[in-house]
Amino acid sequence: MTLARAVILGALVTASLVPAAAGYAQETPTTTTTSTTTTTAPPSTSPATSPTPSPTPGPPTGPPPHPSRTAGPPGPDPDAFAALANQVSRNQALLTELSAQVAQAEQRLTQLATDIADTQQQLDAARAEMERLKTIVRERAAYIYQHAHAPDAVVDIQHVQDITTGKKYAESATRTDGGKIDGLARVAAKLDARRAELEAARAEQQRQKDRLETAKSGLEAVTARQKKLLDEAGAIPLMGDAELTAAEITAWFQSRNVRYRLAGGITIGDLVQIYMEEGRAEHVRPELAFAQSIIETGSFGNALDNNYAGIGACDSCKGEPAFPTPRDGVRGQIQLLRNYADPTSRAANLANPPSPTIYGRNPVVAARLYDTFFAKGAAPTWNAMGDGNWATDPGYAQKVLTVYFQMVSFAAKHA
């Protein structure tokens, strides 16, 4: 993709990502992939206190508001968010390619500088040899001229005593040296032409490098603005009440017609209900946790270990643990999410004891590990869940939020 196209696409998507006052756009299908988490220590969370609802001025005049359309500022257009997230991913890949091309251009410039220096050295040597031979020829000619009228003079040219013989030798040597000079002149001309070609190649390579660096700088600026916009749109709290129903989430998943494998013959509808219950217990947004599991498991393509969040799947971890039941897997994920989101989370204020699969079966040790979680409160919003928090992938939060916005779009469209 050219830089101009990337900038134009970014501008178009950015323009459409502003809060939409009239509902959400239609869902854009995306392919989910699994990602590796970096969780190396158990999390701790504390239940957040739900605000007390203020009294209403009178009885409602219509049906109660739908949980996914509660009052408040409108959210970003789901399709625009997904498009922008995909654009950022493509831009980041293009930036990697441009960086590699800049590095290659620098290597080529270094090689050309070396070749030019070598060619100049050879050219200088050839010209120096030409001057040396020309000096010999001039000196020899001057000597013969000075002694041309002295037939009895002794000419010390290869110990030849007769000046006539010496003159013949000098003429022969001069012809030989002249041939060498002509040969060196041809070599010097070729070397000079080669140096000129190398200089031209270096100038063109420098222009290419400059263009690449300009394109890279421009794309970096565009991508930075796009990522900032994604961050602003993705500042959705991990903690909170569900804004979608179990039926809406289940219908969205079934509409995608993907094949899944869950342990014990549990259905997606049953699993979604568990997410709703466990999320409510810890005041963690269940639909966002479910969206995370879509990314982590590849839409539950083979989730027989009940580990739906990639917990323990990291380079420094001993291995991804299996949870005994689907509820245990969801509960461990929800508790861990709360520990990331809630700086006041403690084992004592969890709705259930810390997951023994994650923190161990000793309740005292498990509570201590949960309470001293290294990233406690580090990611109160979903846009902070990548870059080394839950996962090392810098685009991790965008992938999860893209799935979440697809759910919202689907629910709004089918309300």
N, C-alpha and C positions, 0 to 999 in steps of 0.2 A: 504494500500500500504506500502511495506517495504521501509526503508530508502534507501537501495541500489537501488531499482527500481526508487524511486523519483530522486535520484542523476543521474542515467543513463538517464532517460527521460529528465531531465533538461539539461544535457550535449548535448544530441542529438538535442533537440529543439534549444538550444543556438547556436549550430554550424550552424544550418540552418537559423538563423535569421539575419545573416550578409547581408548587402545590395546586392541585386541580380542584376547583370549587364545585365541579359537577360530577363527582364520582370518579371511578377508576376506569382505565382503558381495558381493552380486551387482553387476555393473557397471551404471552408469547411463549411457545414451548421451548424448553431448554433441556439439554442432556446433563444429567448430574453425574459427578464422579466422586470417588472416595478421596479423602484427604487424611493426612497423618497428624495427630495431635501431639502436643509437646508436654502434656500433663505429666509431671514427674513426682508431684506431691499431692496429697489429698487436700480437697478444698474445705472451707468452712463457711457457713452462712447463718444468718439470723433472720427470722421471719420479719418481713417488713410490715409495718403497721399500715393497714388500709385506712385511707381518710374516711372520716365519718360523713355520710351524705347529708347535705344540708336539706332542710325541709322544703318541700315544693309548695308553691303558692296555692295550689288547688289540685283537684283530681285531674289526671291526664284526659285529654280530649280525644285521644286516638290510641292505637296499639302501642305497646311499649317499644322503645327504640331497639333495633337489632344490635346485638353485641358488636358486630363488625362495622356498624355505622353510628357509633355513639357520638354525642356532641363534642365539638372541639375543632381545632384547625385541621383542614384536609391534609391528607398525606400526599406523598409524591406519586406521580403516575407510575403504576407498577411496570408497564411495558417500557416506559422511558428509563426507569431505573435499570431494568435488565439490559436494555440496549446500551446504556452508558457503561454499565459494568463490563459488558462484553467488549465495548470499545476500548476501555482502559486495559483490559487483558491483551487485546491485540496491540495496543500502543506499547505496552511493556515488552511484548515479544519483539516488536519492531525496534524498540530502543536497544534491546540486547543484540539484535542483528546489526544495527548501526554502530554500536560500540565495537563489535567485532570487525566491521569494515574500517572503522577509524584506526584500530590497532593494526590491521593489515596494511593500510596506507602508510602508517608510520614506519612499519618494517620495510616496506618498499622504498620509502624515502631514505632510510638508513642504508639500504643496499645500493641504491643509486648513488648516494654520496660516496660510498666506498668504491664503486666502479669508476666514478668520475676521478677520484683521487688516484686510483691505480692507472687509469688511462693517461692522466696528466703526468704521472711519474714516468711512464713509458715514453710519452711524447717529449718530455724534457731530456730524457736520456738519449733519444734519437737525435734531437737537435744538437745536443752537446757533442755527440760523436760526429755529426756533420761538420760542426765548426772546427773540431779537432783535425779532421781530414782536410778541410779547406785550408787550414793554417799550414799543414804540412805541404800541400800542393803549392801554396803561395811561396813558402820559404824555399822549396826546391826550385821553383821557377826563377826566383830572384838569384839564387846561388849560380845556376847555370848561366843566367844572363851576365852576371858579374865576371864570370870566367870564360866567356865565349871567345874572347880574343887572346887567350893565353894557351896556345896548343901544347906547351910543355908543362903547364901547371898540373899539380897533383890534386885530383878531385877525390875526396874521401866519400865516395858513394859505393858502399859495399866493397871498399878496398880496391876499386877499379882505378888504375893509374892513367889510362888514356882518356883524355877528355871527350874524344869522339864516342868511345864506348860508353863513357859515363852519361853523355847526353842521350844516347839511345836507351840506356837503362832508366834514366830519369823520365823520358817520355813514356816508356812502358809503365813505370810505376804510377805516373800521373794518370794514364788511362785507367789503370786498375782502381786507383783511388777515386777517380771521377765516377766510375761505375758504382763504387760503393756509395759515393755521395748521392748519385741518382736514386739508388735503391733506398737509401735512408730517407730521401726526400719523399718518395712514394709512401714509405711506411709512416712518415710523419704526417703526410696528408690524410692517410686513412685514420690515423689516431686522432687527428684534429677533427675529422668529420665524425668519428665515433664519440668524441667528447661533446661535440655540438648536439648529437642525437641524445646523449645521456642528459645533457643540460635541459634540452627541450622536454624529455620524459620526466625529469625531476620537476620542472615547472608545472607540467600538466598534472602530475601526481599531487603536487602541493595544492593546486586548484581543486582537485577532486577531494582531497582531505578537508580543505576549507569548506566545501559544499556539504560534505558529510557532517562536519562538526556544526555547521549552521543548522542543518536539518535536525540533528540530534538535540541541539539546544532548544530549537523551536518546539519539537515534539515533547521534550521534557517539560517545557512551560505549559503546554496544552494539557498534558497528562496530569501535572500537578494541580491545575485548576479543576480538571474532571474528578480527580481523587478527593479534592476538598469538597466538591459538590456531593459526591457519594457519601463522604463522611457526614455532611450535614443532613442528608436524607436518611442516612443509616443510623442516626443517633436515636435509636429506638431502645428503650430500657429493657433489660432482661427481666426485671422484676415487674409484676403487675398482673392484672386480671386478663383472662382470655378475651380476645375480641372476635374470635370465630367460634362456632359451635363444633362439637364432635361430628355432627352430621355433615357440616360444610367441608371440614377437612377430609373426611372419608370420601365424600362425593368427588372432591377435587382429585384425590389420589386415584380413585377408580376410573375417572375420566381419562387418565393417562394411559391406561391399558398396558401397564408394566407387570411383569411376572415377579413375584416375590416369594421368599421362603422364610417362614418364621417357625420358631420351635414350638412343639406341642400342638400344631394345627391351629394356633391362634390366628384370627383374621385381622386384617388391617383395621376394621371397625373396632374390634376389641382392643387392639393396641392403642388406637387413638383415644379411646375412653380412659385407658390407664394413664396416658399423658395428661389428659384433662384433670384427673383425680390427683395425680402426684404434683402437677403444676399448681393446682389450687392449694394443696397442703403447704407448699413452700412459698406461695405467692410468686412463682416464676411463670413467665408467659409460656403456656404449653405448646401453642402453635409454632412458636419460634424454636422450641426444643425439638419438635417434630421435624421442622424444616432442616434443622441441623442434622438430624438422623438421616434424612433423605440424602444429604451430601456425603455423610460419613459411610453409609452402607450401600451407596449406589441404588437407592430406592428399595432397600431391603432385599436386594437380589439374592443374598445368601447370609441371612442374619440368624443363624441357628444358635449362636453363642449368647444371644440376648445382650450383647454389647453393641448398643446402637449409636454410640458417640465416639468410637475409636479410642476409648480410654485405655491408656497403657501402650498405645501403638506409637512409640517414639524411638529414636536412635539409642537413647540411654536407658530405655525401659527394658525390663526382663521379658516382656511379652504381653500381648493383649489378653487380659483375663476374661473368662467366661462367667456370666452371671447365672445363678441357678434357675431363675424364672424371668419371664418378660418384665414383670413388675419390679423385680430387683434391678434389672438393667435400667429401666426408666428412672427408678428412684435414685440410683447412683448418679445418673446423668443430671437429674434435676438438682440434687444436693450439690453437685460440683458446680453447676451453673450459678447456683445461689452464692456459693463461696466466691466465685469470680465477681459477682455483681454487688454483693452486700458486705461492706467493710465491717459491719457489726455482727456478722453471722458467727454463731457459736454452736457447738454440738448440743448444748443445753436448750437452745431455742428452736431446734429442728423439730418437725412434726414426728419424725421417726429417728431412731438411732442411726449414726453414720453407717454407710454401707460397709458391711464386713468384707466384701470382695475388694473394695478399694483400700480401706483403712485397717483391716485386720479384725479378728474376732475378739480380741481383748478390748472390752469397752473403754477402759481407762486410756489405753494407748490410742484407740481409734478417736476418742474425743480430743486428745492432745494433738494428734495429727490434723484433725479437722480444724481445730482452733488456731493452729500455727501455719496454715496453708500459705505458701510463699507468695501467691498472687491474690490474696484476699482483697476484694474490692477493686481490683485492677481494671476490670472491664464492666462498668455499670451499664454501658450501652453496647449494642451488637456491632457497631462499626469498630470497636476496639478488640474484637475477638480474634483477630489475626496478628501477624507480625510477632509471633512468639508467645502470645497469651495461650489461647486454646490450641492454636496451630501456628506453624511457622510460615505457611503460605500467606503472603501479603494480600492476596485476593480472597482469602477464606471468608471473611465477613460478607463480602459482596455476593459470594455464591449462595450463602445461607439466606441472605436477605432477598436475593432474586427469587428463590423458591417461595419464601414467605409472601412476597408481593404477588406471585402467581396465585397463591391461595386466596389472597384478598381480592384479586381481580375476578377470579372464578366465582367467589361467593357473591360479590356485588352483581355480577352479570346474571347469576341464577337465582337471585333473591326473589 
